[in-house]
Amino acid sequence: MDNMKILKRAWYILWNYRTLWIFGFILAITIGGSTNYRFGGSSNYRNDQPNKIQGSFPVPWDSQTFQDPQKFLGTMQNAGNRLVETIVSQHEMGVLVGFVVAFLLFALLVGVGMTILRYVSETAMIQMVDGFEARGEKLTVKQGFHLGWSQTSWRLFLVDLLIGFIPALVMLVLLGFVGWGGYSFFTRFGSNPGGIVSMAVLAGLAFLLLLVFGIYFVLISLLRDIIVRACVLEKLGAWEAIRRGVSLVQSKWKPVGLFWLVMIGVGFVWWILSFILIFVLIPFFVVSIILGALLASVPGLILGFISSLFLTSYWPIVIGVVFGLPLFILVAALPLFILGSLAQVFRSTSWTLVFRELRSMESGASKGELVSTQ
């Protein structure tokens, strides 16, 4: 398998089949593109007056709470009951909780919509590249969405559920049990030799779990590119696609592994180039930030005004900012999303071409075996 030929062909398709950019842009928004965004901050606040704060806002625990897991759970339950009573008894808190619930429902609906768009776009892009290579056809955006809006998109979701979400959930549950066991042993034995040995064993078990699942997720990141194309291009169900992808990678592990390393190198080069391009695109970022602030101010002002009818103090401002912030981030980061869309198209196209090559190699080997037996 000629890796350079595949990369050159993917580059050619990227610039000559620009309808794919729309679906790459959707993928860049829904799965982060080629750039990871991390919002966070640090606080220099120091709690120098714990007694005053505890007097104003009484905490629901004392020094004995964390010495017994059963007492800890009971304390947390009492704290939850007090919180519910406080919310019900205070009108403003009840209204605030209503806005929080509304925002969570809105976020849930947006998340569901983004998930649907992601799998529809991924399905459409794979089939469009395959059709371009097989028949030289170029589809419109509408035709691409028609291809993507199919049962295959649902199967891709099931594939990710089986190979990604469920193993991650199992890992978190196991780590939770290990953490709870460590907490129980610590509260029961403290610094006794038995407690120290138990904590060391549990710490080793936690490290082993992280190592095993870490290796699994690294391998599955390689397998997924083949599995989803087996699902889309061979019209297989979720389990069949997983078995087919694993079998294909096992039989052709050398070319697949080598191309995976090539793509890691390409990704590293792209990361450097995108870092440089960020400085080149500073004027565009300024425009997108201003435009994002203007557009986000519309829902922010509307929700802030509505909440001001029921809430006082700074809460209407907080609600306006919270509801307007997602739109601001989306518009302000448009230059990054555009760069990410090109990266998504190139990456998806490359792996689709690799899958086609693997099938050609497989069929060629099968024909050779058939001739030799005859």
C-alpha positions in Angstrom: 0.0 0.0 0.0 1.5 3.3 -1.2 0.9 5.7 1.7 2.2 8.8 -0.1 -0.2 8.0 -3.0 -3.1 7.9 -0.6 -2.2 11.1 1.1 -1.8 12.9 -2.3 -5.1 11.5 -3.5 -6.8 12.7 -0.2 -5.3 16.1 -0.7 -6.6 16.2 -4.3 -10.1 15.2 -3.2 -10.0 17.8 -0.4 -9.5 20.7 -2.8 -11.6 19.3 -5.7 -14.7 18.1 -3.9 -15.6 21.1 -1.8 -19.1 19.9 -0.9 -17.3 17.7 1.6 -16.3 20.9 3.5 -19.8 21.3 4.7 -19.8 17.9 6.3 -16.3 18.4 7.6 -17.4 21.6 9.2 -20.3 19.8 11.0 -17.8 17.2 12.2 -15.5 19.9 13.4 -18.3 21.5 15.5 -19.6 18.2 16.9 -16.4 16.4 17.7 -14.0 19.3 18.1 -12.2 19.3 14.8 -8.4 19.2 14.9 -8.1 21.6 17.9 -9.2 20.9 21.4 -10.8 23.7 23.3 -10.3 23.9 27.1 -11.9 26.5 29.1 -10.9 26.9 32.7 -9.4 29.1 35.2 -7.7 29.4 38.6 -8.8 31.3 41.6 -6.5 33.0 44.1 -9.3 33.2 46.7 -8.1 32.1 50.1 -10.5 31.0 52.9 -8.9 32.9 55.8 -12.1 33.2 57.8 -13.7 29.7 58.0 -15.6 30.5 61.2 -17.4 33.5 59.7 -18.3 31.6 56.5 -19.5 28.7 58.5 -21.6 31.0 60.6 -23.3 32.5 57.5 -23.6 29.3 55.6 -23.6 26.3 58.0 -21.9 23.3 56.5 -23.8 20.0 57.0 -20.8 18.0 58.4 -18.5 18.0 61.3 -15.1 16.4 62.0 -16.7 13.0 62.6 -18.6 12.8 59.2 -15.8 11.3 57.1 -14.8 8.6 59.6 -17.7 6.3 58.7 -19.1 5.8 55.2 -22.6 5.1 56.5 -22.5 8.4 58.4 -21.2 10.2 55.4 -24.1 9.0 53.2 -26.6 9.9 56.0 -25.1 13.4 56.2 -25.3 13.9 52.5 -28.9 12.8 52.5 -29.8 15.3 55.2 -28.0 18.0 53.3 -30.0 17.2 50.2 -33.3 17.3 52.1 -32.4 20.7 53.6 -31.5 22.0 50.1 -34.8 20.9 48.8 -36.7 22.5 51.7 -34.7 25.7 51.1 -35.5 25.8 47.4 -39.2 25.1 47.9 -39.4 27.8 50.6 -37.6 30.5 48.8 -39.4 31.9 45.7 -36.2 33.2 43.9 -34.4 30.0 44.4 -37.3 28.1 42.9 -37.3 30.4 39.9 -33.6 30.0 39.5 -33.8 26.2 39.6 -36.5 26.5 36.9 -34.1 28.4 34.6 -31.3 25.9 35.4 -33.7 23.0 34.4 -34.6 24.9 31.2 -31.0 25.4 30.3 -30.2 21.7 30.9 -33.1 20.7 28.8 -31.9 23.1 26.1 -28.4 21.7 26.3 -29.8 18.2 26.1 -31.7 19.0 23.0 -28.7 20.6 21.4 -26.6 17.6 22.4 -29.0 15.2 20.8 -29.1 17.3 17.6 -25.4 17.6 17.4 -25.0 13.8 17.9 -27.4 13.2 15.0 -25.6 15.6 12.8 -22.3 14.1 13.6 -23.2 10.5 12.5 -25.2 11.7 9.5 -22.2 13.8 8.4 -19.7 11.0 9.0 -21.8 8.5 7.1 -22.3 11.0 4.2 -18.7 11.9 3.9 -17.5 8.2 3.8 -20.1 7.3 1.1 -19.4 10.5 -0.9 -15.6 9.8 -1.1 -16.3 6.2 -2.0 -18.7 7.2 -4.7 -16.2 9.7 -6.1 -13.5 7.1 -6.2 -15.7 4.4 -7.6 -17.8 6.3 -10.1 -16.3 9.8 -10.2 -19.6 11.3 -9.0 -19.9 14.6 -7.1 -23.0 14.9 -5.0 -24.6 18.1 -3.8 -25.1 18.9 -0.1 -28.7 17.8 -0.3 -27.8 14.5 -1.8 -25.1 14.0 0.8 -27.5 14.5 3.6 -29.9 12.1 1.9 -27.1 9.5 2.0 -26.2 10.2 5.6 -29.8 10.2 6.9 -30.1 6.4 6.9 -30.0 3.4 9.2 -26.3 3.3 8.8 -25.9 6.5 10.9 -27.7 4.7 13.7 -25.4 1.8 13.4 -22.4 4.0 13.7 -23.9 5.3 16.9 -24.3 1.7 18.2 -20.7 1.0 17.2 -19.4 3.9 19.3 -21.7 2.8 22.1 -20.3 -0.7 22.1 -16.6 0.1 21.7 -16.4 3.4 23.5 -19.2 4.4 25.9 -19.8 1.0 27.6 -16.1 0.3 28.2 -15.6 3.8 29.6 -18.6 3.3 31.8 -17.2 0.0 33.0 -13.9 1.7 33.7 -15.5 4.4 35.8 -17.6 1.9 37.8 -14.5 -0.2 38.6 -12.5 2.8 39.6 -15.4 4.0 41.7 -15.5 0.6 43.5 -11.7 0.8 44.0 -11.9 4.3 45.3 -14.8 3.5 47.7 -12.8 0.5 48.9 -9.8 2.6 49.6 -11.9 5.1 51.4 -13.5 2.4 53.5 -10.2 0.8 54.4 -8.7 4.2 55.3 -11.5 5.2 57.6 -11.5 1.7 59.2 -7.8 1.0 59.6 -6.2 4.5 59.3 -2.4 4.4 59.3 -2.3 0.8 60.7 -0.1 -1.6 58.7 -3.2 -3.4 57.5 -4.6 -0.2 56.2 -1.4 0.8 54.5 -1.1 -2.6 52.8 -4.7 -2.4 51.6 -4.3 1.1 50.3 -1.1 0.1 48.4 -2.9 -2.9 46.8 -5.9 -0.8 45.8 -3.6 1.9 44.4 -1.9 -0.8 42.3 -5.2 -2.1 41.2 -6.3 1.4 40.1 -3.1 1.8 38.2 -3.6 -1.5 36.5 -7.1 -0.6 35.5 -6.0 2.7 34.0 -3.2 1.0 32.1 -5.4 -1.8 30.7 -8.2 0.6 29.6 -5.6 3.1 28.4 -4.1 0.5 26.0 -7.6 -0.5 25.0 -8.7 3.0 24.0 -5.4 3.6 22.1 -6.1 0.4 20.1 -9.7 1.2 19.6 -8.9 4.6 18.2 -7.0 2.7 15.4 -9.7 0.1 14.9 -12.6 2.5 14.8 -11.5 4.1 11.5 -11.7 0.7 9.8 -14.8 -0.5 11.7 -17.0 2.5 10.8 -16.0 2.1 7.1 -16.9 -1.5 7.2 -20.3 -0.5 8.6 -20.9 2.2 6.1 -19.4 0.8 2.9 -20.3 -2.9 3.4 -23.7 -2.2 5.0 -23.0 -4.3 8.1 -24.7 -4.2 11.5 -22.8 -2.9 14.6 -21.5 -6.3 15.8 -20.7 -7.5 12.3 -18.8 -4.3 11.5 -16.8 -4.6 14.7 -15.8 -8.2 13.9 -15.1 -7.3 10.2 -12.9 -4.3 11.2 -11.0 -6.3 13.8 -10.5 -9.2 11.3 -9.3 -6.8 8.6 -6.8 -5.1 10.8 -5.5 -8.4 12.1 -4.9 -9.7 8.6 -3.4 -6.4 7.4 -1.9 -5.1 10.6 1.4 -4.0 9.0 0.0 -1.6 6.4 -2.7 -0.3 8.8 -0.2 0.2 11.6 2.2 2.0 9.3 -0.4 4.3 7.9 -1.6 5.0 11.5 1.9 6.1 12.3 2.0 8.3 9.2 -1.3 9.9 10.2 0.1 10.6 13.6 3.0 12.4 11.9 0.7 14.3 9.7 -1.4 15.3 12.7 1.7 16.6 14.4 2.6 18.7 11.4 -0.9 20.0 11.2 -0.9 20.9 14.8 2.2 23.1 14.2 0.7 24.7 11.1 -2.6 25.4 12.8 -0.7 27.0 15.7 1.0 29.3 13.2 -2.2 30.0 11.4 -3.9 31.1 14.6 -1.6 34.1 14.6 -2.2 34.8 10.9 -6.0 34.6 11.4 -6.0 37.1 14.4 -7.9 39.7 12.3 -10.6 37.1 11.5 -10.8 36.2 15.2 -11.4 39.8 16.1 -14.2 40.0 13.6 -15.7 36.6 14.7 -15.5 37.6 18.4 -17.3 40.9 17.8 -19.9 39.2 15.7 -20.3 36.5 18.3 -20.8 39.0 21.0 -23.5 40.8 19.0 -25.4 37.6 18.1 -25.1 36.2 21.6 -26.4 39.4 23.1 -29.8 38.8 21.6 -30.8 35.6 23.5 -28.8 36.9 26.5 -30.8 40.1 26.7 -34.1 38.4 26.1 -33.5 35.7 28.8 -32.0 38.3 31.1 -35.0 40.6 30.7 -37.4 37.7 31.3 -35.5 36.5 34.4 -35.4 40.1 35.8 -39.2 39.9 36.1 -38.8 37.1 38.7 -35.3 37.6 40.1 -33.3 40.4 41.6 -29.6 41.2 42.2 -27.1 39.9 39.7 -29.0 36.7 38.7 -30.6 38.1 35.5 -27.1 39.0 34.3 -25.8 35.5 35.1 -28.7 33.9 33.3 -28.3 36.1 30.2 -24.6 35.3 30.1 -25.2 31.5 30.5 -27.8 31.3 27.7 -25.8 33.5 25.4 -22.3 32.0 26.0 -22.8 28.9 23.8 -23.7 31.0 20.7 -20.8 33.3 21.4 -18.3 30.4 21.6 -19.7 28.9 18.3 -19.4 32.2 16.4 -16.1 33.4 18.0 -14.4 30.1 17.2 -15.5 30.0 13.5 -11.9 30.4 12.1 -10.8 27.4 14.2 -13.8 25.4 13.1 -13.1 26.2 9.4 -9.5 24.9 9.9 -10.9 21.9 11.7 -13.3 21.1 8.9 -10.4 20.8 6.4 -8.6 18.5 8.8 -11.7 16.4 9.2 -12.2 16.0 5.4 -8.6 15.1 4.8 -8.5 12.6 7.7 -11.8 10.9 6.8 -10.9 10.8 3.1 -7.5 9.3 3.8 -9.0 6.4 5.9 -11.7 5.8 3.3 -9.0 5.4 0.7 -7.1 3.1 3.0 -10.2 0.9 3.5 -10.7 0.7 -0.2 -7.0 -0.3 -0.6 -7.3 -3.0 2.1 -10.4 -4.5 0.4 -8.5 -4.5 -2.9 -5.5 -6.2 -1.3 -7.9 -8.7 0.3 -9.7 -9.5 -2.9 -6.4 -9.8 -4.7 -5.2 -12.3 -2.2 -8.4 -14.3 -2.4 -8.1 -14.5 -6.2 -4.5 -15.6 -5.9 -5.5 -18.3 -3.5 -8.3 -19.5 -5.8 -5.9 -19.7 -8.8 -3.3 -21.6 -6.8 -5.9 -24.2 -5.7 -7.1 -24.7 -9.2 
